[in-house]
Amino acid sequence: MGTTGQWVLLAYRIPRQPSTLRITIWRKLDRLGVARLGDGLVALPADARTREQLDWIAEEIGEMDGTSTVWLAVPGNAAQEKTIAEEMRRARAAEYRAVIEQVEAAESARPGERSRAVKRLQAELRRIGRRDYFPPAERETAQRVVRALAQAVVAEDAR
């Protein structure tokens, strides 16, 4: 990543009470996989989808009597962008490692439980994939072990 790319930023303030509103926004931002740049400031690599998602959250914050602005920005230098991307990559790597551990646990489960685990883990991989802007090495491993578990379940069901 030699040159810096464009990022979409959301600067926001949400009323402290009721706290459920703050928690709702935090969870939505977590599901998007944002980089937290500071208190009330998050970023995502800019594209039409990420811009739209942060615009929706900004609108929601306004409906909660909060304030927000959405910005398009470029990091001051490539090193800053690399640091943010690496932080996001590490967060996704941890999520993929959790999936890998769950596959290992499911391998010793009963057949019906294994089948349910495959569906759940495939859905989890899709959720992680939607917020995986800088794929770590663990992504491929997680996809491979979930595929292998799914194939084992299919083979088991064929017997």
DSSP file (Angstrom, degrees, kcal/mol; ACC not computed):
  #  RESIDUE AA STRUCTURE BP1 BP2  ACC     N-H-->O    O-->H-N    N-H-->O    O-->H-N    TCO  KAPPA ALPHA  PHI   PSI    X-CA   Y-CA   Z-CA
    1    1 A M              0   0    0      0, 0.0    81,-0.1     0, 0.0     4,-0.1   0.000 360.0 360.0 360.0  81.7    0.0    0.0    0.0
    2    2 A G        +     0   0    0      2,-0.1     2,-0.3     0, 0.0    76,-0.2   0.921 360.0  40.8 -73.6 -46.9    2.3    2.7   -1.2
    3    3 A T  S    S-     0   0    0     75,-0.1     2,-0.2    74,-0.1    74,-0.1  -0.701  90.7-106.1-104.2 157.9   -0.1    5.6   -1.5
    4    4 A T        -     0   0    0     -2,-0.3     2,-0.2    71,-0.1    74,-0.1  -0.543  32.3-147.2 -82.7 147.3   -2.9    6.5    0.9
    5    5 A G        -     0   0    0     -2,-0.2     2,-0.3    73,-0.1    -1,-0.1  -0.497  26.6 -86.6-104.2 176.0   -6.4    5.8   -0.1
    6    6 A Q        -     0   0    0     40,-0.2    40,-2.6    -2,-0.2     2,-0.3  -0.643  40.9-165.9 -87.2 142.5   -9.6    7.6    0.8
    7    7 A W  E     -AB  45  73A   0     66,-3.3    66,-3.0    -2,-0.3     2,-0.5  -0.910  17.6-133.2-123.8 150.9  -11.5    6.9    4.0
    8    8 A V  E     -AB  44  72A   0     36,-2.9    36,-1.9    -2,-0.3     2,-0.3  -0.933  27.6-163.9-104.7 128.2  -15.0    7.7    5.1
    9    9 A L  E     -AB  43  71A   0     62,-3.2    62,-2.8    -2,-0.5     2,-0.5  -0.850  12.3-158.0-114.1 146.3  -15.1    9.1    8.7
   10   10 A L  E     -AB  42  70A   0     32,-2.3    32,-2.1    -2,-0.3     2,-0.5  -0.979   6.5-171.1-123.5 116.8  -18.0    9.5   11.1
   11   11 A A  E     +AB  41  69A   0     58,-2.7    58,-2.4    -2,-0.5     2,-0.3  -0.931  24.2 164.9-104.3 129.1  -17.6   12.0   13.9
   12   12 A Y  E     - B   0  68A   0     28,-2.7     2,-0.4    -2,-0.5    56,-0.2  -0.970  33.9-161.4-148.0 157.8  -20.4   11.7   16.4
   13   13 A R  E     - B   0  67A   0     54,-2.7    54,-2.2    -2,-0.3    -2,-0.0  -0.992  15.3-168.9-136.9 132.4  -21.8   12.6   19.8
   14   14 A I        -     0   0    0     -2,-0.4    52,-0.1    52,-0.2    51,-0.1  -0.963  33.9-100.6-122.0 138.4  -24.7   10.7   21.3
   15   15 A P        -     0   0    0      0, 0.0     7,-0.2     0, 0.0     6,-0.1  -0.270  29.5-128.1 -54.7 142.3  -26.6   11.7   24.5
   16   16 A R  S    S+     0   0    0      5,-0.1     6,-0.2     1,-0.1     5,-0.1   0.840  78.7  89.1 -63.3 -34.1  -25.3    9.8   27.5
   17   17 A Q  S    S+     0   0    0      1,-0.2     2,-0.1     2,-0.1    -1,-0.1  -0.936  78.2  31.3-120.3 142.8  -28.9    8.7   28.5
   18   18 A P  S >> S-     0   0    0      0, 0.0     3,-1.4     0, 0.0     4,-0.7   0.589  75.7-160.2 -73.9 145.1  -30.5    6.4   27.7
   19   19 A S  H 3> S+     0   0    0      1,-0.3     4,-2.5     2,-0.2     5,-0.2   0.723  82.5  75.3 -66.1 -21.4  -27.3    4.3   27.4
   20   20 A T  H 3> S+     0   0    0      1,-0.2     4,-2.3     2,-0.2    -1,-0.3   0.843  92.0  55.3 -61.1 -31.5  -29.1    1.8   25.2
   21   21 A L  H <> S+     0   0    0     -3,-1.4     4,-2.0     2,-0.2    -1,-0.2   0.925 108.7  46.6 -66.6 -43.5  -29.0    4.2   22.3
   22   22 A R  H  X S+     0   0    0     -4,-0.7     4,-2.8    -7,-0.2    -2,-0.2   0.926 112.7  49.9 -61.7 -45.2  -25.2    4.5   22.7
   23   23 A I  H  X S+     0   0    0     -4,-2.5     4,-2.6     1,-0.2    -1,-0.2   0.896 107.8  54.1 -62.9 -40.8  -24.8    0.7   22.9
   24   24 A T  H  X S+     0   0    0     -4,-2.3     4,-2.0    -5,-0.2    -1,-0.2   0.928 111.9  44.2 -58.2 -47.0  -27.0    0.3   19.8
   25   25 A I  H  X S+     0   0    0     -4,-2.0     4,-2.6     2,-0.2     5,-0.2   0.929 112.0  52.3 -65.9 -45.6  -24.7    2.6   17.8
   26   26 A W  H  X S+     0   0    0     -4,-2.8     4,-2.5     1,-0.2    -2,-0.2   0.916 110.5  48.8 -56.7 -43.7  -21.5    1.0   19.1
   27   27 A R  H  X S+     0   0    0     -4,-2.6     4,-2.5     2,-0.2    -1,-0.2   0.908 110.5  49.9 -64.7 -41.9  -22.8   -2.5   18.2
   28   28 A K  H  X S+     0   0    0     -4,-2.0     4,-1.3     1,-0.2    -1,-0.2   0.911 112.0  48.4 -63.1 -41.2  -23.7   -1.3   14.6
   29   29 A L  H  X>S+     0   0    0     -4,-2.6     5,-1.7     1,-0.2     4,-0.8   0.898 110.3  51.5 -65.7 -39.8  -20.3    0.3   14.2
   30   30 A D  H ><5S+     0   0    0     -4,-2.5     3,-1.0     1,-0.2    -2,-0.2   0.911 106.1  54.5 -62.0 -42.1  -18.6   -2.9   15.5
   31   31 A R  H 3<5S+     0   0    0     -4,-2.5    -1,-0.2     1,-0.3    -2,-0.2   0.822 106.9  52.0 -62.0 -29.7  -20.6   -5.0   13.0
   32   32 A L  H 3<5S-     0   0    0     -4,-1.3    -1,-0.3    -5,-0.2    -2,-0.2   0.673 111.1-125.6 -78.4 -17.4  -19.2   -2.7   10.2
   33   33 A G  T <<5 -     0   0    0     -3,-1.0    -3,-0.2    -4,-0.8   100,-0.2   0.825  41.9-177.8  78.6  31.4  -15.6   -3.3   11.5
   34   34 A V      < -     0   0    0     -5,-1.7     2,-0.5     1,-0.1    10,-0.2  -0.164  28.9-122.1 -62.8 155.3  -14.8    0.4   11.9
   35   35 A A  E     -C   43   0A   0      8,-2.7     8,-2.1     2,-0.0     2,-0.8  -0.880  24.4-136.6 -92.0 129.0  -11.4    1.6   13.0
   36   36 A R  E     +C   42   0A   0     -2,-0.5     6,-0.2     6,-0.2     3,-0.1  -0.797  27.1 175.2 -90.8 111.3  -11.8    3.7   16.1
   37   37 A L  E     -     0   0A   0      4,-2.2     2,-0.3    -2,-0.8     5,-0.2   0.665  63.2 -36.7 -90.7 -18.4   -9.6    6.7   15.7
   38   38 A G  E >  S-C   41   0A   0      3,-1.4     3,-2.0     0, 0.0     2,-0.5  -0.963  92.8 -38.6 177.6-178.5  -10.7    8.5   18.9
   39   39 A D  T 3  S-     0   0    0      1,-0.3     3,-0.1    -2,-0.3   -27,-0.1  -0.503 131.2  -1.9 -65.4 115.5  -13.7    9.1   21.1
   40   40 A G  T 3  S+     0   0    0     -2,-0.5   -28,-2.7     1,-0.1     2,-0.4   0.730 112.8 104.8  76.0  22.1  -16.6    9.6   18.8
   41   41 A L  E <   +AC  11  38A   0     -3,-2.0    -4,-2.2   -30,-0.2    -3,-1.4  -0.949  40.3 165.9-139.5 118.0  -14.5    9.2   15.6
   42   42 A V  E     -AC  10  36A   0    -32,-2.1   -32,-2.3    -2,-0.4     2,-0.3  -0.875  13.1-160.0-128.1 160.7  -14.5    6.1   13.4
   43   43 A A  E     -AC   9  35A   0     -8,-2.1    -8,-2.7    -2,-0.3   -34,-0.2  -0.981  10.2-178.2-142.5 152.7  -13.3    5.3    9.9
   44   44 A L  E     -A    8   0A   0    -36,-1.9   -36,-2.9    -2,-0.3     2,-0.1  -0.974  46.9 -89.2-139.9 151.5  -13.7    2.8    7.1
   45   45 A P  E     -A    7   0A   0      0, 0.0     2,-0.3     0, 0.0   -38,-0.3  -0.435  59.5-107.3 -57.7 136.0  -12.0    2.5    3.7
   46   46 A A        +     0   0    0    -40,-2.6     2,-0.3    27,-0.2   -40,-0.2  -0.534  61.1 129.2 -79.6 128.0  -14.2    4.6    1.4
   47   47 A D  S  > S-     0   0    0     -2,-0.3     4,-2.5    -3,-0.0     5,-0.3  -0.917  71.3 -88.6-155.4 176.1  -16.4    3.1   -1.2
   48   48 A A  H  > S+     0   0    0     -2,-0.3     4,-2.1     1,-0.2     5,-0.1   0.883 124.5  48.7 -58.9 -39.6  -20.1    3.5   -2.0
   49   49 A R  H  > S+     0   0    0      2,-0.2     4,-2.5     1,-0.2    -1,-0.2   0.937 113.0  44.3 -68.1 -48.1  -21.2    0.8    0.5
   50   50 A T  H  > S+     0   0    0      1,-0.2     4,-2.4     2,-0.2     5,-0.2   0.887 113.6  51.7 -67.5 -36.8  -19.2    2.1    3.5
   51   51 A R  H  X S+     0   0    0     -4,-2.5     4,-2.3     2,-0.2    -1,-0.2   0.940 111.7  46.8 -61.5 -47.0  -20.2    5.7    2.8
   52   52 A E  H  X S+     0   0    0     -4,-2.1     4,-2.4    -5,-0.3    -2,-0.2   0.907 111.1  51.8 -62.3 -42.8  -23.9    4.7    2.7
   53   53 A Q  H  X S+     0   0    0     -4,-2.5     4,-2.0     1,-0.2    -1,-0.2   0.918 112.4  44.5 -63.0 -43.2  -23.6    2.6    5.9
   54   54 A L  H  X S+     0   0    0     -4,-2.4     4,-2.5     2,-0.2    -1,-0.2   0.850 110.4  55.8 -71.2 -31.7  -22.0    5.5    7.8
   55   55 A D  H  X S+     0   0    0     -4,-2.3     4,-2.2    -5,-0.2    -2,-0.2   0.917 107.9  49.4 -62.1 -42.1  -24.6    7.9    6.4
   56   56 A W  H  X S+     0   0    0     -4,-2.4     4,-2.4     2,-0.2    -2,-0.2   0.924 111.8  47.2 -62.8 -44.5  -27.4    5.6    7.7
   57   57 A I  H  X S+     0   0    0     -4,-2.0     4,-2.5     1,-0.2    -1,-0.2   0.902 110.2  53.1 -65.2 -39.3  -25.8    5.5   11.1
   58   58 A A  H  X S+     0   0    0     -4,-2.5     4,-2.0     2,-0.2    -1,-0.2   0.908 109.3  49.6 -60.2 -41.6  -25.3    9.3   11.1
   59   59 A E  H  X S+     0   0    0     -4,-2.2     4,-1.9     1,-0.2    -2,-0.2   0.917 110.2  50.3 -62.2 -44.0  -29.0    9.7   10.3
   60   60 A E  H  X S+     0   0    0     -4,-2.4     4,-0.9     1,-0.2    -2,-0.2   0.893 107.5  53.3 -61.8 -40.6  -29.9    7.3   13.2
   61   61 A I  H ><>S+     0   0    0     -4,-2.5     5,-2.7     1,-0.2     3,-0.6   0.897 107.1  52.6 -62.2 -40.2  -27.7    9.3   15.6
   62   62 A G  H ><5S+     0   0    0     -4,-2.0     3,-1.6     1,-0.2    -1,-0.2   0.881 105.1  54.2 -61.3 -39.0  -29.6   12.5   14.5
   63   63 A E  H 3<5S+     0   0    0     -4,-1.9    -1,-0.2     1,-0.3    -2,-0.2   0.716 104.3  56.4 -67.6 -19.9  -32.9   10.7   15.3
   64   64 A M  T <<5S-     0   0    0     -4,-0.9    -1,-0.3    -3,-0.6    -2,-0.2   0.225 124.4-104.7 -93.1  13.0  -31.5   10.0   18.8
   65   65 A D  T < 5S+     0   0    0     -3,-1.6    -3,-0.2     1,-0.2     2,-0.1   0.747  84.3 126.2  65.9  25.2  -30.9   13.8   19.3
   66   66 A G      < -     0   0    0     -5,-2.7     2,-0.4    -6,-0.2    -1,-0.2  -0.422  56.6-123.0 -97.5-178.9  -27.2   13.2   18.8
   67   67 A T  E     +B   13   0A   0    -54,-2.2   -54,-2.7    -2,-0.1     2,-0.3  -0.959  32.5 163.3-126.9 148.0  -24.9   15.0   16.3
   68   68 A S  E     -B   12   0A   0     -2,-0.4     2,-0.3   -56,-0.2   -56,-0.2  -0.992  19.0-163.0-158.4 154.9  -22.8   13.6   13.6
   69   69 A T  E     -B   11   0A   0    -58,-2.4   -58,-2.7    -2,-0.3     2,-0.5  -0.995  14.4-143.8-139.0 143.8  -20.9   14.4   10.4
   70   70 A V  E     -B   10   0A   0     -2,-0.3     2,-0.3   -60,-0.2   -60,-0.2  -0.917  23.8-174.4-108.5 133.0  -19.6   12.1    7.7
   71   71 A W  E     -B    9   0A   0    -62,-2.8   -62,-3.2    -2,-0.5     2,-0.5  -0.909  24.4-142.7-126.6 151.0  -16.3   13.0    6.1
   72   72 A L  E     +B    8   0A   0     -2,-0.3     2,-0.3   -64,-0.2   -64,-0.2  -0.970  39.4 164.9-107.3 130.6  -14.2   11.8    3.3
   73   73 A A  E     -B    7   0A   0    -66,-3.0   -66,-3.3    -2,-0.5   -27,-0.2  -0.934  35.4-139.5-145.1 163.2  -10.5   12.0    4.2
   74   74 A V        -     0   0    0     -2,-0.3   -68,-0.2   -68,-0.2   -70,-0.0  -0.996  35.9-111.4-123.8 129.6   -7.0   10.9    3.3
   75   75 A P        -     0   0    0      0, 0.0   -71,-0.1     0, 0.0     3,-0.1  -0.221  29.0-114.6 -56.9 151.9   -4.5    9.9    6.0
   76   76 A G  S    S-     0   0    0      1,-0.1     2,-0.3     2,-0.0   -72,-0.1   0.801  91.8  -2.7 -60.2 -30.9   -1.6   12.3    6.3
   77   77 A N  S  > S-     0   0    0      1,-0.1     4,-1.7   -74,-0.1     3,-0.3  -0.979  74.4-102.3-156.6 167.5    0.8    9.6    5.2
   78   78 A A  H  > S+     0   0    0     -2,-0.3     4,-2.6     1,-0.2     5,-0.2   0.818 116.0  60.2 -64.1 -31.8    1.0    6.0    4.2
   79   79 A A  H  > S+     0   0    0      2,-0.2     4,-2.1     1,-0.2    -1,-0.2   0.901 104.4  49.2 -65.0 -39.9    2.4    5.0    7.6
   80   80 A Q  H  > S+     0   0    0     -3,-0.3     4,-2.0     2,-0.2    -1,-0.2   0.929 112.8  47.2 -63.7 -43.9   -0.7    6.3    9.4
   81   81 A E  H  X S+     0   0    0     -4,-1.7     4,-2.8     1,-0.2     5,-0.2   0.908 110.2  52.9 -64.0 -40.8   -2.9    4.4    7.0
   82   82 A K  H  X S+     0   0    0     -4,-2.6     4,-2.5     1,-0.2    -1,-0.2   0.891 107.7  51.9 -61.8 -40.0   -0.9    1.2    7.4
   83   83 A T  H  X S+     0   0    0     -4,-2.1     4,-1.9     2,-0.2    -1,-0.2   0.919 112.0  45.4 -62.7 -44.4   -1.2    1.5   11.2
   84   84 A I  H  X S+     0   0    0     -4,-2.0     4,-2.1     2,-0.2    -2,-0.2   0.928 114.1  48.7 -65.2 -45.3   -5.0    1.8   10.9
   85   85 A A  H  X S+     0   0    0     -4,-2.8     4,-2.6     1,-0.2    -2,-0.2   0.895 110.4  51.6 -62.6 -39.9   -5.3   -1.1    8.4
   86   86 A E  H  X S+     0   0    0     -4,-2.5     4,-2.5     2,-0.2    -1,-0.2   0.887 108.0  51.7 -65.8 -38.4   -3.1   -3.3   10.6
   87   87 A E  H  X S+     0   0    0     -4,-1.9     4,-1.9     2,-0.2    -1,-0.2   0.917 112.3  46.2 -62.5 -43.2   -5.3   -2.7   13.6
   88   88 A M  H  X S+     0   0    0     -4,-2.1     4,-2.0     2,-0.2    -2,-0.2   0.898 111.5  52.0 -66.1 -40.5   -8.3   -3.6   11.5
   89   89 A R  H  X S+     0   0    0     -4,-2.6     4,-2.5     1,-0.2    -2,-0.2   0.907 108.5  50.9 -62.1 -43.0   -6.5   -6.7   10.2
   90   90 A R  H  X S+     0   0    0     -4,-2.5     4,-2.1     2,-0.2    -1,-0.2   0.896 108.0  52.6 -62.9 -40.4   -5.6   -7.9   13.7
   91   91 A A  H  X S+     0   0    0     -4,-1.9     4,-1.5     1,-0.2    -1,-0.2   0.920 112.5  44.2 -62.8 -43.5   -9.2   -7.5   14.9
   92   92 A R  H  X S+     0   0    0     -4,-2.0     4,-2.7     2,-0.2    -2,-0.2   0.885 109.0  57.7 -68.2 -37.6  -10.5   -9.7   12.0
   93   93 A A  H  X S+     0   0    0     -4,-2.5     4,-2.5     1,-0.2    -2,-0.2   0.907 105.3  50.8 -58.7 -41.7   -7.6  -12.2   12.6
   94   94 A A  H  X S+     0   0    0     -4,-2.1     4,-1.8     2,-0.2    -1,-0.2   0.893 110.1  49.7 -63.5 -39.4   -8.9  -12.7   16.1
   95   95 A E  H  X S+     0   0    0     -4,-1.5     4,-1.7     2,-0.2    -2,-0.2   0.910 111.3  48.4 -66.1 -41.7  -12.4  -13.3   14.9
   96   96 A Y  H  X S+     0   0    0     -4,-2.7     4,-2.4     1,-0.2    -2,-0.2   0.896 108.7  54.0 -65.5 -38.5  -11.2  -15.9   12.3
   97   97 A R  H  X S+     0   0    0     -4,-2.5     4,-2.3     1,-0.2    -1,-0.2   0.889 105.9  53.5 -62.2 -37.4   -9.1  -17.6   15.1
   98   98 A A  H  X S+     0   0    0     -4,-1.8     4,-2.1     2,-0.2    -1,-0.2   0.899 108.3  49.8 -63.2 -39.9  -12.3  -17.9   17.2
   99   99 A V  H  X S+     0   0    0     -4,-1.7     4,-2.2     2,-0.2    -2,-0.2   0.927 109.2  51.7 -63.0 -44.5  -14.0  -19.6   14.2
  100  100 A I  H  X S+     0   0    0     -4,-2.4     4,-2.1     1,-0.2    -2,-0.2   0.908 110.1  49.1 -59.2 -43.1  -11.1  -22.0   13.8
  101  101 A E  H  X S+     0   0    0     -4,-2.3     4,-2.0     1,-0.2    -1,-0.2   0.885 109.5  52.1 -63.8 -38.4  -11.4  -22.9   17.5
  102  102 A Q  H  X S+     0   0    0     -4,-2.1     4,-2.3     2,-0.2    -1,-0.2   0.859 107.4  52.6 -67.7 -34.0  -15.1  -23.4   17.2
  103  103 A V  H  X S+     0   0    0     -4,-2.2     4,-1.8     2,-0.2    -2,-0.2   0.934 107.9  51.3 -63.8 -45.4  -14.5  -25.8   14.3
  104  104 A E  H  X S+     0   0    0     -4,-2.1     4,-0.5     1,-0.2    -2,-0.2   0.896 112.0  46.8 -59.2 -40.7  -12.1  -27.8   16.4
  105  105 A A  H >< S+     0   0    0     -4,-2.0     3,-0.9     1,-0.2    -1,-0.2   0.890 110.6  52.8 -67.5 -38.9  -14.7  -28.0   19.1
  106  106 A A  H >< S+     0   0    0     -4,-2.3     3,-1.7     1,-0.2    -2,-0.2   0.775  93.6  72.1 -69.3 -26.1  -17.4  -29.0   16.6
  107  107 A E  H 3< S+     0   0    0     -4,-1.8    -1,-0.2     1,-0.3    -2,-0.2   0.801 102.2  42.6 -61.1 -28.1  -15.3  -31.8   15.2
  108  108 A S  T << S+     0   0    0     -3,-0.9    -1,-0.3    -4,-0.5    -2,-0.2   0.347  96.6 104.4-100.0   6.9  -15.8  -33.9   18.4
  109  109 A A  S <  S-     0   0    0     -3,-1.7    -3,-0.0     1,-0.1     5,-0.0  -0.313  83.3 -85.8 -81.4 168.2  -19.5  -33.0   18.7
  110  110 A R     >  -     0   0    0      1,-0.1     4,-2.6    -2,-0.1     3,-0.3  -0.357  47.5-101.7 -69.2 156.4  -22.4  -35.3   17.9
  111  111 A P  H  > S+     0   0    0      0, 0.0     4,-2.2     0, 0.0     5,-0.2   0.869 120.5  47.4 -49.7 -49.2  -23.6  -35.4   14.2
  112  112 A G  H  > S+     0   0    0      1,-0.2     4,-2.0     2,-0.2     5,-0.2   0.898 113.5  48.6 -61.9 -40.4  -26.6  -33.2   14.6
  113  113 A E  H  > S+     0   0    0     -3,-0.3     4,-2.6     2,-0.2    -1,-0.2   0.886 109.3  53.6 -65.9 -38.2  -24.6  -30.6   16.6
  114  114 A R  H  X S+     0   0    0     -4,-2.6     4,-2.3     2,-0.2    -2,-0.2   0.915 107.3  51.0 -61.5 -43.2  -21.9  -30.7   14.0
  115  115 A S  H  X S+     0   0    0     -4,-2.2     4,-1.7     1,-0.2    -1,-0.2   0.914 112.2  46.0 -61.4 -44.9  -24.5  -29.9   11.3
  116  116 A R  H  X S+     0   0    0     -4,-2.0     4,-2.4     1,-0.2    -1,-0.2   0.891 110.6  54.5 -64.6 -39.3  -25.8  -27.0   13.2
  117  117 A A  H  X S+     0   0    0     -4,-2.6     4,-3.0     1,-0.2     5,-0.2   0.894 104.8  53.9 -62.2 -40.3  -22.3  -25.8   13.9
  118  118 A V  H  X S+     0   0    0     -4,-2.3     4,-2.7     2,-0.2     5,-0.2   0.946 110.0  46.4 -59.8 -48.6  -21.5  -25.8   10.2
  119  119 A K  H  X S+     0   0    0     -4,-1.7     4,-2.1     1,-0.2    -2,-0.2   0.928 115.3  46.6 -59.9 -45.5  -24.5  -23.5    9.4
  120  120 A R  H  X S+     0   0    0     -4,-2.4     4,-2.3     1,-0.2    -2,-0.2   0.913 114.2  46.9 -63.6 -43.6  -23.6  -21.2   12.3
  121  121 A L  H  X S+     0   0    0     -4,-3.0     4,-2.5     2,-0.2    -2,-0.2   0.859 109.9  52.7 -70.7 -35.4  -19.9  -21.0   11.4
  122  122 A Q  H  X S+     0   0    0     -4,-2.7     4,-1.8    -5,-0.2    -1,-0.2   0.916 111.5  47.4 -63.7 -41.3  -20.7  -20.4    7.7
  123  123 A A  H  X S+     0   0    0     -4,-2.1     4,-2.3    -5,-0.2    -2,-0.2   0.902 110.8  51.9 -64.8 -40.7  -23.0  -17.5    8.7
  124  124 A E  H  X S+     0   0    0     -4,-2.3     4,-2.7     1,-0.2     5,-0.2   0.906 107.1  52.6 -63.2 -41.7  -20.2  -16.2   11.0
  125  125 A L  H  X S+     0   0    0     -4,-2.5     4,-2.6     1,-0.2    -1,-0.2   0.892 109.1  50.2 -61.0 -39.1  -17.7  -16.3    8.2
  126  126 A R  H  X S+     0   0    0     -4,-1.8     4,-1.5     2,-0.2    -2,-0.2   0.917 111.0  48.9 -64.8 -42.2  -20.1  -14.3    6.0
  127  127 A R  H  X S+     0   0    0     -4,-2.3     4,-0.6     2,-0.2     3,-0.3   0.935 114.0  45.1 -62.8 -46.1  -20.5  -11.7    8.8
  128  128 A I  H >< S+     0   0    0     -4,-2.7     3,-1.5     1,-0.2    -2,-0.2   0.920 109.1  57.5 -63.2 -42.8  -16.8  -11.4    9.3
  129  129 A G  H >< S+     0   0    0     -4,-2.6     3,-1.1     1,-0.3    -1,-0.2   0.820  97.8  61.0 -57.8 -33.4  -16.2  -11.2    5.6
  130  130 A R  H 3< S+     0   0    0     -4,-1.5    -1,-0.3    -3,-0.3    -2,-0.2   0.730 114.0  35.3 -68.0 -20.9  -18.5   -8.1    5.3
  131  131 A R  T << S+     0   0    0     -3,-1.5     2,-1.1    -4,-0.6    -1,-0.2   0.176  89.3 107.7-116.1  16.8  -16.2   -6.2    7.7
  132  132 A D    <   +     0   0    0     -3,-1.1    -1,-0.1    -4,-0.2   -99,-0.1  -0.734  29.3 154.3 -99.8  88.0  -12.9   -7.7    6.5
  133  133 A Y  S    S+     0   0    0     -2,-1.1    -1,-0.2     1,-0.3   -44,-0.1   0.698  76.6  34.1 -87.2 -21.9  -11.3   -4.8    4.5
  134  134 A F  S    S-     0   0    0     -3,-0.2    -1,-0.3   -49,-0.1   -42,-0.1  -0.673  91.5-144.0-133.9  75.8   -7.6   -6.0    5.0
  135  135 A P        -     0   0    0      0, 0.0     2,-0.1     0, 0.0   -46,-0.1  -0.113  10.6-147.7 -53.8 126.9   -7.8   -9.8    5.0
  136  136 A P    >>  -     0   0    0      0, 0.0     3,-1.5     0, 0.0     4,-0.5  -0.421  30.3-102.8 -84.8 168.1   -5.4  -11.6    7.4
  137  137 A A  H >> S+     0   0    0      1,-0.3     4,-1.1     2,-0.2     3,-0.7   0.821 117.5  68.8 -59.4 -32.1   -3.8  -15.0    6.7
  138  138 A E  H 3> S+     0   0    0      1,-0.2     4,-2.8     2,-0.2    -1,-0.3   0.725  84.1  72.6 -62.4 -22.1   -6.3  -16.5    9.2
  139  139 A R  H <> S+     0   0    0     -3,-1.5     4,-2.5     1,-0.2    -1,-0.2   0.948  98.3  45.0 -59.0 -50.3   -9.2  -15.8    6.8
  140  140 A E  H <X S+     0   0    0     -3,-0.7     4,-2.5    -4,-0.5    -1,-0.2   0.908 113.8  49.8 -61.7 -43.1   -8.1  -18.6    4.4
  141  141 A T  H  X S+     0   0    0     -4,-1.1     4,-2.7     2,-0.2     5,-0.2   0.930 111.1  48.9 -61.7 -46.5   -7.5  -21.1    7.2
  142  142 A A  H  X S+     0   0    0     -4,-2.8     4,-2.1     1,-0.2     5,-0.2   0.919 112.7  47.6 -61.3 -43.9  -10.9  -20.4    8.7
  143  143 A Q  H  X S+     0   0    0     -4,-2.5     4,-2.3    -5,-0.2    -1,-0.2   0.910 112.8  49.9 -63.1 -41.0  -12.6  -20.8    5.4
  144  144 A R  H  X S+     0   0    0     -4,-2.5     4,-2.5    -5,-0.2    -2,-0.2   0.927 112.0  45.4 -65.1 -46.1  -10.7  -24.0    4.7
  145  145 A V  H  X S+     0   0    0     -4,-2.7     4,-2.2     2,-0.2    -1,-0.2   0.847 113.2  50.0 -70.9 -32.0  -11.5  -25.7    8.1
  146  146 A V  H  X S+     0   0    0     -4,-2.1     4,-2.5    -5,-0.2    -1,-0.2   0.913 111.7  49.2 -69.0 -41.0  -15.2  -24.7    7.9
  147  147 A R  H  X S+     0   0    0     -4,-2.3     4,-2.5    -5,-0.2    -2,-0.2   0.922 111.2  49.6 -60.0 -44.6  -15.4  -26.1    4.3
  148  148 A A  H  X S+     0   0    0     -4,-2.5     4,-2.2     1,-0.2    -2,-0.2   0.906 110.9  49.1 -63.0 -42.2  -13.7  -29.3    5.6
  149  149 A L  H  X S+     0   0    0     -4,-2.2     4,-2.2     2,-0.2    -1,-0.2   0.914 111.0  50.6 -63.5 -41.7  -16.2  -29.6    8.5
  150  150 A A  H  X S+     0   0    0     -4,-2.5     4,-2.3     1,-0.2    -2,-0.2   0.908 110.6  49.1 -62.6 -41.6  -19.1  -29.1    6.1
  151  151 A Q  H  X S+     0   0    0     -4,-2.5     4,-2.6     1,-0.2    -1,-0.2   0.882 109.4  52.2 -65.5 -37.5  -17.7  -31.8    3.7
  152  152 A A  H  X S+     0   0    0     -4,-2.2     4,-2.3     2,-0.2    -1,-0.2   0.895 109.8  49.0 -64.2 -39.8  -17.4  -34.2    6.7
  153  153 A V  H  X S+     0   0    0     -4,-2.2     4,-2.5     2,-0.2    -2,-0.2   0.911 111.8  48.6 -66.1 -42.6  -21.0  -33.5    7.7
  154  154 A V  H  X S+     0   0    0     -4,-2.3     4,-1.7     2,-0.2    -2,-0.2   0.928 112.8  47.8 -62.8 -45.2  -22.2  -34.2    4.1
  155  155 A A  H  X S+     0   0    0     -4,-2.6     4,-0.8     1,-0.2    -2,-0.2   0.896 112.0  50.6 -61.9 -40.3  -20.1  -37.4    3.9
  156  156 A E  H >< S+     0   0    0     -4,-2.3     3,-0.7     1,-0.2    -1,-0.2   0.908 109.5  49.7 -63.0 -44.1  -21.5  -38.4    7.3
  157  157 A D  H 3< S+     0   0    0     -4,-2.5    -1,-0.2     1,-0.2    -2,-0.2   0.793 105.2  59.0 -66.7 -28.1  -25.1  -37.8    6.2
  158  158 A A  H 3<        0   0    0     -4,-1.7    -1,-0.2     1,-0.2    -2,-0.2   0.723 360.0 360.0 -73.6 -21.1  -24.5  -39.8    3.0
  159  159 A R    <<        0   0    0     -4,-0.8    -1,-0.2    -3,-0.7    -2,-0.2   0.499 360.0 360.0 -72.8 360.0  -23.6  -42.9    5.0
